[in-house]
Amino acid sequence: MATSLGLRLKAATSTLRSGAAASTLSRPFSLELAKRCRGFCSEPENDVPTSGIGRPLAKILKELNKKVPDSAIKTRVEDGFAMKYIPWHTVNRIMNLHAPEWSGEVRSVTYSPDGNTVTVAYRVTLYGTDAEIYRESTGTTSVNDKGYGDAVQKAEAMAFRRACARLGLGLHLYHEDAL
């Protein structure tokens, strides 16, 4: 049993390393983030994330649809409006904990005809014992944006978060004002 689980974990890790999430896997997980995810991320910070391995898709989706704790949510102001969001690295960590057999990939990078914006299409795939599903989304940002990171990075992070929201992760933020 342990050998089978180890092989599955290794296969999931190699799938992730071959995808767009590879650069985040080699970075150590911070204790601060573990504390912020406490209550949502059920594993202690030293455990190997295996809660999603070998589970039906419905159970994985149920975990992803839980409300993200306020401590993991950030706020930024754009055009005078405060917007709540979950940073891409927090979304990545939650995916690794609750759906370790996920994969993600950039499907396309498209610049506008005038070269002022870039749009990234991103696909997130979940693998359960009974099925696999994927969701895609896009993110668009200005090439001239002066914030941290380049335009493609920002558009990719936006598309990744939105694709995960289509699987239920952080979806409550989109409907918070209506409740």
N, C-alpha and C positions, 0 to 999 in steps of 0.2 A: 504494500500500500504506500509506504513512504517513498519507494523508488518511483512508483507511478506518479505520485504527487510532485516529486522533484523533477521528473521529466516534463510534466505538464507546465510547471512553473518555468522551467528552462525554455520550453517552447514559447510560452507567452512572452517571456522576456526577450527572446530573439525576435519575435514578431514586432514587439514594441521598438526594439533597437533598430529594426529595419525601416520603421515608419518615421513620421515627423516628430514623434515624441522622444526619439533617441537621445537628444541632447539633454533632456531633463532627467533621464534615468541615471546618468552618471553623477549628478549633483547630489550631495547629501541632503536628506530631509531635515529641516531645522526643528528643534525642540519647540520653538515658539509657534510654528505652524501646527505642530501636534497638539499643543494646548488650545489653539484657536479651533481646531477641528474636534476637540473632545466633545463627546455627545453625538456628533454626527459620524465621525470616523471611529468605529468601534474598537479597532485594534490598538493595543499599546504601541508606543513608538518603536519598540525593539522587535516586534513580531514581523514575520514575513507576511505580506498581504496576500492571503489565500482565500478570503471569504467568498470570492466569486468563482473560484475554480471549481468546475464540476457542478454548477448549479443551473437550474432552469432559468430561462430568460426572465420570466415573470418575477422571480425573487430578486434578480439583479436590478430590474427596473423599479421594483418596490423600494429598494435601498436608495437608488439614485433620486427618487421622487421625494425623499424626506427633505424637510426644510433645513437649509444651511444655517448654522448659527450666525447671529449678528456679528460676532467677533471675527468671522472669516470674510465679511462683506466690507468693501471699500466704497467710498463716495468720491466722485469727481464732479466738478462744475464745468459745464459746457454751455456756452451762449446764455449764461445766467440761470441755467437750470441744474439742480443737483441730481445726479444720477447714481444709483447704487449698482455695483457690479461685483463679481467675484473674479479676482485676478486669475489669469490663465494657469499659473503654477499651482494655485489652490485647487482649481478644477482638475488639473492633471493628477494631483495627489489623491483627490477624492475618487477619481476614476480608477487609479491604481489600487486603492483600498477595496472598493466595492465591485469593481468589474475588471479584475486584473487581466482578463483575457480580451481586452479591447485593443483596437488598433486605430490609428489615425493617419490620414494622408492628405496632402495638398493635391487637389484635383486640377487646379488651374490658377495661373496668375495672369491677370489681364489689365493692361494699362488703357485708360480712356484715350480716344483719338487725339485729344489735345494734350495728353501727357500729364494732366493735373491730378488725376486720381489713379489708384490701383485697387483692383478687386481680387480677392483670393477666395476660391471655392475650396471647402474642406469637408472631408468625409470622416465620420467616426463610426466604427463597426463594433458591435457587441457580440460576443460568442457565448451562447448558453449551451447546456447539454441537449436541449431540444430544438434549438433554432439559432440563427444569427440574423441580426437586423443592422441596418445602417441608416444614418441620417446625415444629410448634407446641409450646409448653409454657406453663406457668403459674408465677407466683411469688406468694407470699402473705406479707404482713408485718403486724405490729401497727401500728395507727394511733398508738398511744401510745409507740412506740419512740423513745428519746431520742438515738439515734445521728445521724450526719451525713445530711442529706437528708430529704425527706418520704417518707411511706409509699408513695406511688405510684411515686416514683423508685426506691426500693429494690425494690419488687415487679417493676417493669419490668426493672431490671438483672438480677434473679434469673431472670426468665422468658427474657430474651434469652440469658443464659449457658446456661441449660438447653436452649433450642431449638438453639443452636449445638452443644452436647454431643450432641444427637440426630443431628447431622450428623458427629459424630466429634471435634470440637474439644475437647480437654481431657478426653475421655471416660476416659482412663487414670486420672484422679484418683478417679473413682467406684469403681474396681476395684483401686486400689493396695494396699490392705490384704489383699486376697485372693491377690495374687501372691506 
